[in-house]
Amino acid sequence: MSDRAVFVETAMTRTVAPRERTEYWSELINSYHRRLGYAFPRGGDFDGRTTLRRTSDYQIVGWQSDAVTYYRTHGHIRGDSDDNFRLLLPIAGPVDLWQADQHMRLPPGVGCLVSIDQPFAFALGDDTKGLLMTIPRREVDHRLGRAQLSAAHPTDLTSGLGRVVADLVAGLFDEGSSLTRHQFDTVSARAVELLCMHIVGDQSTGPSHLADLEATVRHYVRSHITDLDLTGATIARALGWSVRQVQLALQQAGTTPRELIKEERLQVAYSRLRNPAYRDWSIASIAIGLGFGSASAFSTAFRQRFAASPRDIRHAGK
């Protein structure tokens, strides 16, 4: 896939005969999101339209359709597993979502992060519009705690940081055809980072000042990720805190200074391996420049994190 290849596709049921439209729609949505079940309240004549933006890492589908209910059972999951997350963003008309014995009504402006490897159902009324973004699990696991990963997360996207997330996703969808793959993926990753920050801020049960400290630590680490002597102690010294404060701030997010630094360095390495601007850098140079002691140590850590070698990721970006 070339760097300019953001795949774009538009499809609509009106291109097929009325008696074929529900089957056409079912096959289309399955091609975007794995195998699902469908219930069409009106039966045969169904009207729907989708527009797709896709790279090898991220996908955004915009839809507008008549009423339909989608569901995914244990049988669907066993036969066609997908551990990536979906960010559901209703734009017009409410969406009713059922998952893990919860019923959630999502009006426009309230998004929800959903795992489709847990049974769910969501029902759309007539003329419902929205966006559905596919997010690699690796971009979420290290940012949200286990309790937050195990349940759907309705979250307000009408103001503050939530509004920033919604605007980023909508902007990606609107401008996707004019962005390079690298640009699309970079903005997508930033939107996911901010979404997870928003979820943690909304739902953290710990003292609010620890959440603020955690955000400050993460920002400092990202800003100084190429500092080879970066440690919990140097972070604390630079911020004027104790090492214990830094440890406590990260503990609530389920990580440690060492793990956070390693994770952020691996994320930067992944980005650089996909970025054409670093195509002339050797893998060893990228590894050493980010503080890994050797190319072999980097390769081992990278493979454990992304289930692929650095060389595989670099070649996938060409």
C-alpha positions, 0 to 999 in steps of 0.5 A: 500500500502506497503512502497516498493510499487511503482507500475510499469507497461509497456504496448504496442500496439503491444500486440494486433491486429492492428485493436484494437490498437487505442481503446487499446491505448485510454483506456490505456491513459484514465486509466492514465489521466481521459477521453480524446478525440483522433484523430489518423491521420493514422487511425487504425494501431497505434504503442505506448508504455508506462511505468508507475511509480505510488504511491498514490500521484504521477505518471510519465508516459513515452511514445513513439508513432506514431502521435496522438492528445489528447483533453479534452472538457468541457464535458469530464471535467464535466463527469470526473473531475481531478484538479491535474496538469500535468508536460509535458516533451518532450524528442524527437520531438515537442509537440503542445499544445493549451489551453486558446486561446494559441498555444504553441510549446514545443520542447525537453527541454521545459516543461509545467505545465498544468491543465487538468480541463481546455479544451486543446489539444496537438498533437504529431508527429511520434516517439515523446517521453516524460514524463508526471508527475501527481502532486497533486494540493495541492503541487502547489496551495500554491506556485503559484499565481492565475494568474500562476495557470490559464494558462499553463506554458512553461518553459525552463528545459535545464539549471540552476534550470530547468535542475535540475527539469528535471534531478530529474523527469527523475531520478525518472522515471529511478529509480522508480522501485528500490525506496520505495514509501516514497523515490519516494514521497519525491523526487517528492515533492522536484521536484515540489517545485523546479519547482514552484520556477523556474516558479515564478523566470521566470515569476515574474513581481515584483522586482527581489530582492523580489523574492530572498528574498522570496526564502531566507525566505522560505529556512529559514522557512524550516530549522527552522520549528521545532522552536516553536517560529518561527514568522515573527519577528524572521525570520526578526531578524535572517536574518537581515531584517525588518519585513516589508521586509519579509512581502513584499517578501511573499506578491508577492507570495500571502502569509504571514509569519504566513500562510507560517509557518503554510503551511510548518509545515503542509507539514512536518506533512504530510510527517512524517505521511507517513514516516515509520521512524515516525510510532511510534510517536503519532499524538499528538507528531508530532503536538506538535513537529511542534508548534501546540498548541494541537492535536485538533487544528492540526487535524482541520488545517490538515483536512482543508488543505488536506481534510483528517484527520491525521489518514487517511493519516497515515493509507493510508501509511501502 
